[in-house]
Amino acid sequence: MFLDARHVADGTLIEADVCIIGAGMAGLTIALEFNRRGIRSLVLESGGFRPDDRTRDLYRGYSNGIPYLFADGCRSRFLGGSSNCWGGWCRPMQEHDFEVRPWVPNSGWPFSLSELPPFYPRAHGILHLGPERYDTAFWTDAIGRHDTRQFPLSGTRIADAASQFSPPVRMGRTYRRELRDSKTVTVCLHANVVDIDTEPNARTVTGIHVRTLSGRSMRAVARTFVLATGGIENARLLLTSNRVARAGLGNAHDLVGRYFMDHPRVTSGTVVFNNAWQRHKLYDHKFHYQNDTVAAHGTRVAAQFHTTLAAQREEGLLNSQAWFASVFPGENTPAADALIRFKHRLQGKEKQGFSVTGDLLTLAGSPLNSLGFIAARLFQPSALIKRVTMQAIVEPTPDPMSRVTLSDQRDELGMPRVRVDWRLDEQVKRTFDRTFALLAAELERIGVATVVLDPPIEGRDWPASFEREGSWHHMGTTRMHDSPRHGVVDRNCLVHGMTNLYIAGSSVFPTAGANYPSITLVALALRLADRLVCELREPEARMTPPGPARESIPLARLREPS
């Protein structure tokens, strides 16, 4: 069932067995599991069914470290959360991503990768993925095309792996009917959580304060609470809920907001393929992204290169992955930027400071660049390729000084806006350099291509190709660890020192690996949902929310917009 908080009487109290804050990928995964298992739950979502400017503005804050764009275009504050701006890339993390690696400071999860495989089949179902196979040979054999052959890599320093594409699933659209028809799950839209109430010892959450941009307020009470608002907002809400715990909830050891991570992304070098390997689609993201010709078993796929664990251990490198990027006419021009902004507007990712009129004038003033960029994106004509380069993302070093804090400025609801101090050290730069160098050497060794490398990054400023939006993977600010001195949540995602506040999403990742976080995020959400179902099905006497019993509040259904 859907409610619109703007139409609920001011001061309303809503009860549920569990309250989920945030209706993004993690929050809705848990809500859908609760619906299928009959758990009475309330989901609080800041936005509505579509994006709107006032709600979008609540995400805006300040960059205090590496120049970083983390609000407009990277996150979507409406039903479905960041699944609304997600590209669909999926691949589980690697086994060593979970291990303590002596050459990677602050590395290691409290459990191994073996904890998650039971949840991946269900994650595949939620994200509409294909067979649980990520070895490149499985997919190239099934595709059977000359232009999607697997490279004959040695696997000693550079190996490859496949990724699958979700359609991509937009959680708010794909599962709207199931949520609308639910008898046990209520999704309350336009409901901005502004404070988390606790008992005087700050160990047990007693309620949630909600406000709307139209000026109404309400309160939610439950036995169990799940915070699932993303890698930046999870930290922000814990830090602002400081009326009892002055440093914020879960922050007894000053860890909330620290270890912020995103995957840095850089383009480098020029690749010249030998005749037998020209116009190859499998490893080039301009060709394989959501491409029906690079597909099998009803699933679109891609392949990327990565440094092996042996190479990482020997050279003290972080994890990384790389691919090719063909360059077409019109790319990296103002006309291309304007076209991308038009696409983002349709997806609810409009950026601040640009106007439709200004973008139309830019397109009209550069018709050749505009048409060339459109043709390249729609048809990927090989004859128009200007050159081929390499692109990579690198695992960030978990750094406690890379962090999310609160600024002195406030948003329309009176909440402090965030400051994000994104930091990347020289180990990250060295990993970029060595990833490109090792890949170049391997391509030349196997006779696929010759590569001209760009100057090294280590010891210099970030190059112009450094993506100021990162990879839109906000992680680590409520990291998981068995000790409260080293993590905000325990291995079960329960906030250390608290009895009923859990956190879902990639903010609990202690390390980021070099793979896309979405499928791991969903697997962890399913793992948490299973645990909470067991807790919530305990005897009725233990399921009463904290505080005195109250009468149920009748809830009216919200008519869906056309």
MIPA-606995 format. One line per 10 residues: number of its first residue (from 1); their letters; for each residue x, y, z of C-alpha. Coordinates in nm, 4 decimals, m for minus. Each point is the difference from the previous one (the first is absolute). Example, Ala and Ser with C-alpha at 12.3 -4.5 7.8 and 13.67 -1.06 7.14 Angstrom:
// MIPA-606995
1 = AS = 1.2300/m0.4500/0.7800  0.1370/0.3440/m0.0660
***
This chain:
// MIPA-606995
1 = MFLDARHVAD = 0.0000/0.0000/0.0000  0.1163/0.3541/m0.0722  m0.0600/0.3079/0.2132  0.0857/0.3604/m0.0676  0.1312/0.1601/0.3199  m0.1124/0.3407/m0.1305  m0.3624/m0.1175/0.0315  0.0282/m0.1625/0.3435  m0.1318/0.1999/0.2956  0.2658/0.2022/0.1762
11 = GTLIEADVCI = 0.1322/m0.1818/0.3059  m0.1071/m0.3454/m0.1182  0.1631/m0.3001/0.1661  0.0588/m0.3136/m0.2107  0.0938/m0.3374/0.1471  0.1614/m0.3006/m0.1615  0.2092/m0.2971/0.1043  0.2944/0.1352/m0.1998  0.0686/0.3444/m0.1454  0.2282/0.0311/m0.3044
21 = IGAGMAGLTI = 0.1435/0.3448/m0.0694  0.0680/0.0329/m0.3722  m0.1624/m0.1624/m0.3041  0.3074/m0.0574/m0.2129  0.1539/m0.3273/m0.1084  0.0792/m0.1256/0.3516  m0.3149/0.1276/0.1688  m0.2377/m0.1356/m0.2632  0.1803/m0.3357/m0.0124  m0.0736/m0.0406/0.3712
31 = ALEFNRRGIR = m0.3565/0.1330/m0.0360  m0.0757/m0.2467/m0.2794  0.1281/m0.2875/0.2129  m0.2188/0.1165/0.2880  m0.2991/0.0211/m0.2298  0.0509/m0.3573/m0.1215  0.0328/m0.1229/0.3576  m0.2840/0.1989/0.1534  0.2034/0.2358/0.2209  m0.1851/0.3205/0.0879
41 = SLVLESGGFR = 0.2364/0.2774/m0.1057  0.0141/0.3693/m0.0816  0.2336/0.1478/m0.2621  0.0757/0.3727/0.0196  0.1086/0.1588/m0.3294  0.1016/0.3648/m0.0382  m0.1216/0.0312/m0.3591  m0.3022/m0.1031/m0.2014  m0.0489/m0.2018/m0.3156  0.1915/0.2554/m0.2051
51 = PDDRTRDLYR = 0.2895/0.2402/0.0607  m0.0672/0.3564/0.1094  0.2365/0.2919/0.0496  m0.0759/0.0762/0.3652  0.0588/m0.3581/0.1099  0.3093/m0.0311/m0.2193  0.1456/0.3081/0.1695  0.0075/m0.1806/0.3364  0.2896/m0.2117/m0.1319  0.2249/0.2952/m0.0768
61 = GYSNGIPYLF = 0.3072/0.0709/0.2098  0.3628/0.0992/m0.0243  0.3165/m0.1657/m0.1253  0.2887/0.0530/0.2379  0.2705/m0.2250/m0.1480  0.0626/m0.1154/m0.3550  m0.2426/0.1998/m0.2208  m0.2967/m0.2321/0.0117  m0.3547/0.0075/m0.1384  m0.2090/m0.2210/0.2263
71 = ADGCRSRFLG = m0.3562/0.1332/m0.0146  m0.1512/0.1013/m0.3344  0.0061/m0.2809/m0.2530  0.1501/m0.2576/0.2382  m0.2960/m0.0623/0.2300  m0.3758/m0.0010/m0.0445  m0.2175/0.1020/0.2936  m0.3287/m0.1633/m0.0994  m0.1537/m0.3490/0.0102  0.2691/m0.2463/m0.1051
81 = GSSNCWGGWC = 0.2921/0.2183/0.1109  0.3211/m0.0394/m0.1941  m0.1438/m0.2887/m0.2017  m0.1603/0.2824/m0.2007  0.3409/0.1135/m0.1273  0.1763/m0.3352/0.0033  0.1658/m0.1398/m0.3126  m0.0755/m0.3628/0.0884  0.3575/m0.1342/0.0358  0.0193/m0.3085/0.2225
91 = RPMQEHDFEV = 0.2815/m0.2246/0.1158  0.0652/m0.1355/0.3505  0.3090/0.1071/0.1870  0.3032/m0.2291/m0.0012  0.0989/m0.2279/0.2868  0.3095/0.1997/0.0941  m0.2074/0.3202/0.0203  m0.1322/m0.1384/0.3310  0.3397/m0.1002/0.1394  0.2535/0.1906/0.2053
101 = RPWVPNSGWP = 0.2760/0.0969/m0.2426  0.3151/0.1235/0.1780  0.0758/0.2468/m0.2794  m0.3493/0.1580/0.0159  m0.0527/0.2031/0.3206  m0.3262/m0.0648/0.1883  m0.0949/m0.2868/m0.2315  m0.2085/m0.3041/0.0875  m0.3665/m0.0792/0.0628  m0.1204/m0.1806/0.3145
111 = FSLSELPPFY = m0.1026/m0.2951/m0.2187  0.1181/m0.1582/m0.3242  m0.1618/m0.0030/m0.3420  m0.1381/m0.3460/0.0847  m0.2664/0.1767/0.2085  m0.1732/0.1506/m0.3057  m0.0465/m0.2720/m0.2684  m0.3298/m0.1198/0.1594  m0.1447/0.3457/m0.0736  0.1271/0.0541/m0.3539
121 = PRAHGILHLG = m0.2709/m0.2114/m0.1733  m0.2687/0.2173/0.1595  0.1964/0.3139/m0.0891  0.0080/m0.1208/m0.3613  m0.3782/m0.0299/0.0086  m0.0530/0.3473/0.1441  0.2370/0.1608/m0.2517  m0.1213/m0.2106/m0.2966  0.3401/m0.1527/m0.0712  0.0883/m0.3194/m0.1840
131 = PERYDTAFWT = 0.1912/m0.3135/0.1040  0.2329/0.0379/0.2970  0.3090/m0.0122/m0.2178  0.2644/0.2700/m0.0223  0.2771/m0.1879/m0.1817  0.0600/0.1521/m0.3417  0.0300/m0.3291/m0.1889  m0.3529/m0.1066/0.0983  m0.1445/0.3089/m0.1654  0.2229/0.0165/m0.3072
141 = DAIGRHDTRQ = m0.0766/m0.3664/m0.0763  m0.3717/0.0711/0.0317  0.0136/0.3183/m0.2123  0.2091/m0.1660/m0.2714  0.0992/0.3153/m0.1902  0.3392/0.0721/m0.1525  m0.0057/0.3560/0.1374  m0.0622/m0.1171/0.3585  0.2843/m0.2514/0.0319  0.1834/m0.0261/0.3302
151 = FPLSGTRIAD = 0.3545/0.1343/m0.0060  0.2678/m0.2716/0.0537  0.1235/0.1450/0.3292  0.2586/m0.1831/0.2070  m0.1815/0.0728/0.3264  0.3228/0.0526/0.1913  m0.0069/0.3798/0.0245  m0.3151/0.0951/m0.1908  m0.3199/m0.2072/m0.0136  m0.3550/0.0706/m0.1121
161 = AASQFSPPVR = m0.3495/m0.0548/0.1319  m0.3516/0.0547/m0.1279  m0.2600/0.2422/0.1300  m0.3725/m0.0304/m0.0493  m0.2405/0.2827/m0.0673  m0.3249/0.0398/0.1835  m0.2538/0.1498/m0.2504  0.0582/0.2151/0.2253  m0.2681/m0.0599/0.2615  m0.1491/0.3274/0.1244
171 = MGRTYRRELR = m0.1197/m0.1211/0.3388  m0.2737/0.2589/0.0393  m0.1533/m0.0804/m0.3390  0.0635/m0.3729/m0.0186  m0.1473/m0.0764/0.3410  m0.2563/0.2802/0.0298  m0.3011/m0.2251/m0.0554  0.1192/m0.2530/0.2585  0.0504/0.2789/0.2514  m0.3315/0.1630/m0.0878
181 = DSKTVTVCLH = m0.1897/m0.3270/0.0498  0.1794/m0.0982/0.3203  m0.2131/m0.0646/0.3082  0.2938/0.0212/0.2404  0.2434/0.2575/m0.1447  m0.0841/0.3714/m0.0006  0.2240/0.2308/m0.2030  m0.0342/0.3591/0.1174  0.1155/0.2469/m0.2656  0.1221/0.3585/0.0471
191 = ANVVDIDTEP = 0.0955/m0.1030/0.3555  0.3336/0.1545/0.0995  0.1559/m0.1451/0.3132  0.1560/0.2841/0.2003  0.0797/m0.1656/0.3335  0.0277/m0.3395/0.1675  m0.1280/m0.0167/0.3598  0.1615/m0.2298/0.2547  m0.0286/m0.0898/0.3651  0.2183/0.2114/0.2343
201 = NARTVTGIHV = 0.2898/m0.2456/m0.0297  m0.0081/0.0285/m0.3825  m0.0119/m0.3803/m0.0316  m0.3553/m0.0521/m0.1256  m0.1816/0.1952/m0.2692  m0.3486/0.0992/0.1117  m0.1262/0.1905/m0.3028  0.0666/0.1934/m0.3171  m0.0877/0.3635/m0.0647  m0.1253/0.0713/m0.3509
211 = RTLSGRSMRA = m0.0637/0.3312/m0.1742  m0.1280/0.0916/m0.3435  0.1045/0.2919/m0.2148  m0.3609/0.1174/0.0259  0.0442/0.0523/0.3744  m0.1716/m0.3056/0.1494  0.1561/m0.2272/0.2590  m0.0607/m0.3530/0.1195  0.1674/m0.2675/0.2101  0.0665/m0.3685/m0.0597
221 = VARTFVLATG = 0.0548/m0.2651/0.2668  0.1083/m0.3598/m0.0448  0.1828/m0.2792/0.1713  0.2850/m0.0003/m0.2526  0.1421/0.2719/m0.2243  0.2087/m0.0292/m0.3178  0.1917/0.3010/m0.1332  0.0420/m0.0336/m0.3778  0.0467/0.3475/m0.1458  0.3364/m0.0442/m0.1743
231 = GIENARLLLT = 0.3697/0.0387/0.0733  m0.0198/0.3746/0.0668  m0.3463/0.0422/0.1513  0.0361/m0.2919/0.2439  0.2909/0.1820/0.1628  m0.1778/0.3341/m0.0156  m0.3089/m0.1251/0.1839  0.2031/m0.1753/0.2713  0.2075/0.3141/0.0577  m0.3014/0.2326/0.0124
241 = SNRVARAGLG = m0.1864/m0.2239/0.2485  0.2054/0.1370/0.2871  m0.2448/0.1201/0.2631  0.0880/m0.2917/0.2310  0.3375/m0.1152/m0.1305  0.1745/0.3307/m0.0642  0.2351/m0.1404/m0.2651  m0.2871/m0.1732/m0.1789  m0.1397/m0.3506/0.0098  0.2494/m0.2834/m0.0324
251 = NAHDLVGRYF = 0.2851/0.2485/0.0209  0.1538/m0.0721/0.3385  0.3381/m0.0536/m0.1682  m0.0271/0.2795/m0.2582  m0.0399/m0.2416/m0.2930  m0.3312/0.1057/m0.1544  0.0714/0.1664/m0.3333  0.3622/m0.1155/m0.0131  0.1487/m0.2356/m0.2617  m0.2105/0.1529/m0.2763
261 = MDHPRVTSGT = 0.0761/m0.1767/m0.3279  m0.0833/0.0257/m0.3675  0.1684/m0.1662/m0.2963  0.2244/0.2541/m0.1755  m0.0085/m0.0239/m0.3785  0.2706/0.1088/m0.2453  0.0492/m0.0261/m0.3781  0.3531/m0.0470/m0.1346  0.2114/m0.1073/m0.2972  m0.0594/m0.0766/m0.3674
271 = VVFNNAWQRH = m0.0643/m0.3546/m0.1188  0.0706/m0.1085/m0.3609  m0.1446/m0.3445/m0.0712  0.1549/m0.2491/m0.2341  m0.2196/m0.0876/m0.2995  m0.1398/m0.3228/0.1478  m0.1344/0.1813/0.3072  m0.1411/0.3230/m0.1441  m0.3637/0.0935/0.0648  m0.0160/m0.2345/0.2959
281 = KLYDHKFHYQ = m0.3082/0.0490/0.2200  0.0505/m0.2090/0.3127  0.2404/0.2266/0.1924  m0.1003/0.3439/m0.1355  m0.2703/0.1731/0.2024  m0.1124/0.2094/m0.2984  m0.1046/m0.3269/m0.1659  m0.0925/m0.2419/0.2740  m0.2078/0.2267/0.2244  m0.3576/m0.1362/m0.0038
291 = NDTVAAHGTR = 0.0636/m0.1370/m0.3518  m0.2302/m0.2774/m0.1239  0.2764/m0.1374/m0.2243  0.2212/m0.0608/0.3051  m0.2556/m0.2179/0.1732  m0.0965/m0.3590/0.0694  m0.2539/m0.1815/0.2181  m0.2184/0.3105/m0.0186  0.2688/0.2074/0.1727  0.2224/0.2798/m0.1283
301 = VAAQFHTTLA = 0.3590/m0.0329/0.1154  0.3422/0.1620/m0.0163  0.3546/m0.0925/0.0958  0.2688/0.1947/0.1818  0.3656/m0.0574/0.0837  0.1308/m0.0083/0.3547  0.3343/m0.0383/0.1695  0.0444/m0.3400/0.1640  0.0383/m0.0481/0.3738  0.3596/m0.1132/m0.0607
311 = AQREEGLLNS = 0.0823/0.3275/m0.1758  m0.1722/0.2023/0.2724  0.1873/m0.1808/0.2757  0.3369/0.0225/m0.1767  m0.0255/0.3719/m0.0793  m0.2095/0.1200/0.2936  m0.2931/0.0991/m0.2213  m0.3662/0.0532/0.0688  m0.2575/m0.1885/m0.2028  m0.0906/0.1468/m0.3391
321 = QAWFASVFPG = m0.1805/m0.0685/m0.3244  0.0428/0.1460/m0.3471  m0.1604/m0.0009/m0.3432  0.0255/0.1750/m0.3359  m0.1839/0.3182/m0.0942  m0.0345/0.0893/m0.3671  m0.0106/0.3747/m0.0663  m0.2565/0.1218/m0.2552  m0.0577/0.3413/m0.1611  m0.1675/0.2512/0.2260
331 = ENTPAADALI = 0.1157/m0.1545/0.3250  0.1318/0.2211/0.2771  m0.1507/0.3092/m0.1595  m0.2562/0.2451/0.1429  m0.2582/m0.1482/m0.2384  0.0567/m0.3489/0.1410  m0.0284/0.1348/0.3546  m0.3293/0.1700/m0.0891  m0.1428/m0.3222/m0.1457  0.1011/m0.1940/0.3097
341 = RFKHRLQGKE = m0.1752/0.2579/0.2173  m0.3186/m0.0411/m0.2046  0.0167/m0.3752/0.0624  0.0574/0.0597/0.3691  m0.3014/0.2286/0.0201  m0.2185/m0.2823/m0.1322  0.1418/m0.2291/0.2704  m0.0443/0.2473/0.2836  0.3718/0.0795/0.0246  m0.0013/0.3624/m0.1082
351 = KQGFSVTGDL = 0.3036/0.1972/0.1109  m0.0004/0.3416/0.1585  0.1192/0.3028/m0.1928  m0.1052/m0.1002/m0.3537  m0.3087/0.1099/m0.1921  m0.2001/m0.1672/m0.2741  0.0232/0.3162/m0.2112  0.3765/0.0187/0.0374  0.0406/m0.3671/m0.0941  m0.2224/0.0409/m0.3079
361 = LTLAGSPLNS = 0.2124/0.2934/m0.1143  0.3145/m0.2098/0.0510  m0.1426/m0.2799/m0.2161  m0.1112/0.2410/m0.2718  0.3439/0.1579/m0.0092  0.1815/m0.3353/m0.0490  m0.2194/m0.2117/m0.2318  0.2833/m0.2263/m0.1208  0.1151/m0.0819/0.3510  m0.3600/m0.0551/0.1089
371 = LGFIAARLFQ = m0.0850/m0.2319/m0.2887  0.3319/m0.1853/0.0250  m0.0476/m0.0645/0.3696  m0.3600/m0.1183/m0.0482  0.0978/m0.2330/m0.2852  0.2875/m0.1445/0.2002  m0.2161/m0.0665/0.3060  m0.2870/m0.1535/m0.1974  0.1839/m0.2006/m0.2644  0.3672/m0.0255/0.1080
381 = PSALIKRVTM = 0.1272/0.0160/m0.3593  0.3514/m0.1469/m0.0002  0.1017/0.2124/m0.2995  m0.0374/0.3168/0.2093  0.2353/m0.1051/0.2801  0.2600/0.2733/0.0428  0.2173/m0.1974/0.2405  m0.0212/m0.2568/0.2793  0.1154/0.0630/0.3536  m0.0043/m0.1896/0.3299
391 = QAIVEPTPDP = m0.2159/0.0775/0.3006  0.0332/m0.1410/0.3506  m0.1494/0.0216/0.3454  0.2085/m0.0718/0.3080  m0.0924/m0.1165/0.3462  0.0371/0.2940/0.2410  0.2174/m0.0419/0.3076  m0.2250/0.0014/0.3109  0.1099/0.3317/0.1504  m0.1515/0.1340/0.3254
401 = MSRVTLSDQR = 0.0747/0.3570/m0.1149  m0.2181/m0.0456/m0.3076  m0.3298/0.0863/0.1581  m0.3481/0.1498/0.0091  m0.0614/0.2728/0.2590  m0.2661/0.2623/0.0645  0.0338/0.3575/m0.1231  m0.1329/0.3196/0.1544  m0.2487/0.0445/m0.2847  m0.3498/m0.1425/0.0219
411 = DELGMPRVRV = m0.2526/m0.1247/m0.2524  m0.3671/0.0908/m0.0253  m0.0884/m0.2425/0.2806  0.2611/0.1507/0.2322  0.2330/m0.2992/m0.0327  0.3757/0.0720/m0.0219  0.1303/m0.0514/m0.3507  0.2907/m0.2390/m0.0397  0.3653/0.0574/m0.0732  0.1708/m0.2809/m0.1876
421 = DWRLDEQVKR = 0.3774/m0.0125/0.0311  0.0894/m0.2663/m0.2578  0.3646/m0.1019/0.0251  0.2078/m0.2318/m0.2179  0.3612/m0.0789/0.0804  0.3081/m0.0769/m0.2067  m0.0713/m0.3733/0.0201  m0.3104/0.0645/m0.2100  0.2023/0.1942/m0.2575  0.2685/m0.2677/m0.0117
431 = TFDRTFALLA = m0.2688/m0.2652/m0.0539  m0.1335/0.1938/m0.2993  0.3503/0.0277/m0.1461  0.0816/m0.3669/0.0452  m0.3420/m0.1192/m0.1200  0.0399/0.1879/m0.3285  0.3640/m0.1117/m0.0344  m0.0713/m0.3665/0.0737  m0.2965/m0.0046/m0.2374  0.2036/0.1672/m0.2751
441 = AELERIGVAT = 0.2812/m0.2540/0.0423  m0.2445/m0.2914/m0.0105  m0.1747/0.1282/m0.3141  0.3320/0.0317/m0.1785  0.1237/m0.3386/0.1257  m0.3035/m0.1860/m0.1393  0.0050/0.1920/m0.3281  m0.3332/0.1782/0.0403  0.1137/0.3642/m0.0064  0.2744/0.2496/0.0581
451 = VVLDPPIEGR = m0.0535/0.2656/0.2641  0.1431/0.3473/0.0516  m0.0283/0.0829/0.3698  m0.0721/0.3433/0.1407  0.2401/0.1466/0.2604  m0.0304/m0.1651/0.3430  m0.2410/0.1433/0.2554  0.1909/m0.0761/0.3193  0.1644/0.3085/0.1438  m0.2051/0.2360/m0.2190
461 = DWPASFEREG = m0.3390/0.1692/0.0021  m0.2927/m0.2033/m0.1249  m0.0231/0.0123/m0.3826  m0.2779/0.1774/m0.1881  m0.1701/m0.3358/m0.0640  m0.0571/m0.0550/0.3737  m0.3779/m0.0260/0.0448  m0.1152/0.2563/0.2548  m0.3144/m0.2067/0.0618  0.2026/m0.3101/0.0829
471 = SWHHMGTTRM = m0.2057/m0.3044/m0.0907  m0.3094/0.0979/0.2054  0.0886/m0.2747/0.2507  m0.0295/0.1599/0.3455  0.1327/m0.2464/0.2568  0.1600/m0.0499/0.3378  m0.1349/0.2715/0.2324  m0.1586/m0.2486/0.2452  0.2519/m0.2782/m0.0515  m0.0398/m0.3505/0.1354
481 = HDSPRHGVVD = 0.2384/m0.1417/0.2608  m0.0252/m0.2379/0.2964  0.1508/0.2673/0.2259  m0.1829/0.3275/0.0730  0.3403/0.1686/0.0012  0.0435/m0.0773/m0.3690  m0.3523/m0.0064/m0.1402  m0.3441/0.1546/0.0349  m0.1990/m0.3225/m0.0515  0.0720/m0.3606/0.0905
491 = RNCLVHGMTN = 0.0038/m0.2948/m0.2421  m0.3817/m0.0065/0.0113  m0.0286/0.3698/m0.0916  m0.1215/0.0921/0.3490  0.1394/0.3332/0.1206  0.2535/m0.0676/0.2766  m0.1371/0.0876/0.3420  m0.3627/0.0046/m0.1202  m0.2728/m0.2612/0.0243  m0.2316/0.0647/m0.2928
501 = LYIAGSSVFP = 0.1630/0.2238/m0.2631  0.1417/m0.1732/m0.3080  0.1644/0.1482/m0.3086  m0.0410/m0.1282/m0.3546  0.1870/0.0964/m0.3142  0.3576/0.0481/m0.1145  0.0814/0.2359/0.2878  0.0775/m0.3148/0.2032  0.2714/m0.1156/m0.2451  0.3414/m0.0073/0.1775
511 = TAGANYPSIT = 0.1763/m0.0219/m0.3373  m0.1340/0.0724/m0.3451  0.1777/m0.2433/m0.2320  0.0013/0.1030/m0.3646  m0.3363/m0.1436/m0.1015  m0.3400/0.1631/m0.0133  m0.1618/0.0053/0.3463  m0.3658/m0.0506/m0.0928  m0.0260/m0.3792/0.0030  0.2009/m0.0245/0.3240
521 = LVALALRLAD = m0.2168/0.2739/0.1511  m0.3153/m0.1970/m0.0885  0.1465/m0.3279/0.1291  0.0838/0.1668/0.3319  m0.3526/0.1479/0.0176  m0.1480/m0.3481/m0.0515  0.2278/m0.1360/0.2707  m0.1194/0.2732/0.2370  m0.3651/m0.0589/m0.0954  0.0288/m0.3692/0.0882
531 = RLVCELREPE = 0.1437/0.0847/0.3400  m0.2702/0.2558/0.0740  m0.2795/m0.2350/m0.1051  0.1237/m0.2499/0.2592  0.0078/0.2710/0.2662  m0.3381/0.1461/m0.0927  m0.1696/m0.3391/0.0143  0.0896/m0.0482/0.3638  m0.2936/m0.0221/0.2465  m0.2515/0.2815/m0.0222
541 = ARMTPPGPAR = 0.0873/0.1254/0.3466  0.3443/0.0964/m0.1263  m0.1289/0.1721/m0.3128  m0.1642/0.2970/0.1698  0.1716/0.3251/m0.1063  0.1695/0.1958/0.2800  m0.2244/0.2368/0.1941  m0.3661/m0.0232/0.1040  m0.2488/m0.1802/m0.2219  m0.1893/0.2247/m0.2395
551 = ESIPLARLRE = m0.3009/m0.0410/m0.2216  0.0663/m0.0759/m0.3640  m0.0121/0.2959/m0.2335  m0.2197/m0.0577/m0.3061  0.1968/0.0561/m0.3191  m0.1591/0.1167/m0.3263  0.1270/m0.1300/m0.3342  0.1732/0.2476/m0.2295  m0.1170/0.0018/m0.3600  0.2923/m0.0670/m0.2319
561 = PS = 0.0756/0.2738/m0.2512  m0.0724/m0.0739/m0.3608
***
